[in-house]
């Protein structure tokens, strides 16, 4: 099955229905900065790694009947190959361990325990919808860098040992701006009639307020809905030419297909399969997505993306079929590769023995972490003010649109959109 991030878990911290301004103000209350600390910029490593080996672990399902992420494992391997070519982390050669989470709760917890028992320096990228991983890592003082943030228990978004760098949680807040950028002027929304969807819908309302395009209508449907014709008809009768989608999986594809060329739709990158979108033909050309990272096709504009592609090519040449270009995705591949970069850059700053607890302490002191422009410099001392989603350290998204001719996403434009700033403006 095609790999994709699920987003149901991103709404689980719940935001009760209330007035928009009050709900957003409550959500964003308590925003503050961190204390002065040393920059997290990496020092140059000695080209010869002479220290004792250290281990990084990636936790992701592969080879299952459900969603699989072999391209993430390949990206982490490629990144580690690059780290070792530069002399390792603080002079320590790095070994990457992959633990197969198998889309299974018991296996997920076993992976976390394996990380503890193996004495890994950090978990770099973790995809698990079941939950149960972060409490084990947190108790052992092992940082989790770059998790997908989709676990059922919500712990990846809230654990003090977690560092989420893909802000797809905030996609509904950015979608109104992306739809307006793509030419829509009258916005609607299609979402599930579930309390778990309330938070995402309130974010969409805030994003719409910030760009002066209030959402109307807001169509809420049962999760069991299979016929989306009435919803599309209601959007069309209202005059809506753009719609934020807070529905997932096959429901999202159905709405995109039925909206066709009449209504632009917006969703989160990483949740929709390019392979499946290609089957929709030109009907999907009105789709735009909020994405955490530049497109892989923008390597000429982003030197770090070019370096990532070169390292992936080297990994493929070394015999790793999962590093092939056809499997690479902007969301999952880049996220896994960046997670290793963070471990390297911050690890090079650790004073004293290179241990998981010392790395965790250094992460919590790191400001202005430069990742080459793929994301803005990160301040790992400043949590977000969103209850239950405090550990999202990158809140900036970009826009992309689906192009049926190339069967790929292409940049919507050079603009970036800070989802947290959008919500602050809406709440003011």
Rosetta blueprint (number, residue, H / E / L):
1 X L
2 X L
3 X L
4 X L
5 X L
6 X L
7 X L
8 X H
9 X H
10 X H
11 X H
12 X L
13 X L
14 X L
15 X L
16 X L
17 X L
18 X L
19 X L
20 X H
21 X H
22 X H
23 X H
24 X H
25 X H
26 X H
27 X H
28 X H
29 X L
30 X L
31 X L
32 X L
33 X L
34 X L
35 X L
36 X L
37 X L
38 X L
39 X E
40 X L
41 X L
42 X L
43 X L
44 X L
45 X L
46 X L
47 X L
48 X L
49 X L
50 X L
51 X E
52 X E
53 X E
54 X E
55 X E
56 X E
57 X E
58 X E
59 X E
60 X L
61 X L
62 X L
63 X L
64 X L
65 X L
66 X L
67 X L
68 X L
69 X L
70 X H
71 X H
72 X H
73 X H
74 X H
75 X H
76 X H
77 X H
78 X H
79 X H
80 X H
81 X H
82 X H
83 X H
84 X H
85 X H
86 X L
87 X L
88 X L
89 X E
90 X L
91 X L
92 X E
93 X E
94 X E
95 X E
96 X E
97 X E
98 X E
99 X E
100 X L
101 X L
102 X L
103 X L
104 X L
105 X H
106 X H
107 X H
108 X H
109 X H
110 X H
111 X H
112 X H
113 X H
114 X H
115 X H
116 X H
117 X H
118 X H
119 X L
120 X L
121 X L
122 X E
123 X E
124 X E
125 X E
126 X E
127 X L
128 X L
129 X L
130 X L
131 X L
132 X L
133 X H
134 X H
135 X H
136 X H
137 X H
138 X H
139 X H
140 X H
141 X L
142 X L
143 X E
144 X E
145 X E
146 X E
147 X E
148 X L
149 X L
150 X L
151 X L
152 X L
153 X L
154 X L
155 X H
156 X H
157 X H
158 X L
159 X L
160 X L
161 X L
162 X E
163 X E
164 X E
165 X L
166 X L
167 X L
168 X H
169 X H
170 X H
171 X H
172 X H
173 X H
174 X H
175 X H
176 X H
177 X H
178 X H
179 X H
180 X H
181 X H
182 X L
183 X L
184 X L
185 X L
186 X L
187 X E
188 X E
189 X E
190 X E
191 X E
192 X E
193 X L
194 X L
195 X H
196 X H
197 X H
198 X H
199 X H
200 X H
201 X H
202 X H
203 X H
204 X H
205 X H
206 X H
207 X H
208 X H
209 X H
210 X H
211 X L
212 X L
213 X L
214 X L
215 X E
216 X E
217 X E
218 X E
219 X E
220 X E
221 X E
222 X L
223 X L
224 X L
225 X L
226 X L
227 X L
228 X L
229 X H
230 X H
231 X H
232 X H
233 X H
234 X H
235 X H
236 X H
237 X H
238 X H
239 X L
240 X L
241 X L
242 X E
243 X E
244 X E
245 X E
246 X E
247 X L
248 X L
249 X L
250 X H
251 X H
252 X H
253 X H
254 X H
255 X H
256 X H
257 X H
258 X H
259 X H
260 X L
261 X L
262 X L
263 X L
264 X E
265 X E
266 X E
267 X E
268 X E
269 X L
270 X L
271 X L
272 X L
273 X L
274 X H
275 X H
276 X H
277 X H
278 X H
279 X H
280 X L
281 X H
282 X H
283 X H
284 X H
285 X L
286 X L
287 X E
288 X E
289 X E
290 X E
291 X E
292 X L
293 X L
294 X L
295 X L
296 X H
297 X H
298 X H
299 X L
300 X L
301 X L
302 X L
303 X H
304 X H
305 X H
306 X H
307 X H
308 X H
309 X H
310 X H
311 X H
312 X H
313 X H
314 X H
315 X H
316 X H
317 X H
318 X L
319 X L
320 X L
321 X H
322 X H
323 X H
324 X L
325 X H
326 X H
327 X H
328 X L
329 X L
330 X L
331 X L
332 X H
333 X H
334 X H
335 X H
336 X H
337 X H
338 X H
339 X H
340 X H
341 X H
342 X H
343 X H
344 X H
345 X H
346 X H
347 X H
348 X L
349 X L
350 X L
351 X L
352 X L
353 X L
354 X L
355 X L
356 X H
357 X H
358 X H
359 X H
360 X H
361 X H
362 X H
363 X H
364 X L
365 X L
366 X L
367 X E
368 X L
369 X E
370 X L
371 X L
372 X L
373 X L
374 X L
375 X L
376 X L
377 X L
378 X E
379 X L
380 X L
381 X L
382 X L
383 X L
384 X L
385 X L
386 X L
387 X L
388 X L
389 X L
390 X L
391 X L
392 X E
393 X L
394 X L
395 X L
396 X E
397 X E
398 X E
399 X E
400 X E
401 X E
402 X E
403 X E
404 X L
405 X L
406 X L
407 X L
408 X E
409 X E
410 X E
411 X E
412 X E
413 X E
414 X E
415 X E
416 X E
417 X E
418 X E
419 X H
420 X H
421 X H
422 X H
423 X H
424 X H
425 X H
426 X H
427 X H
428 X L
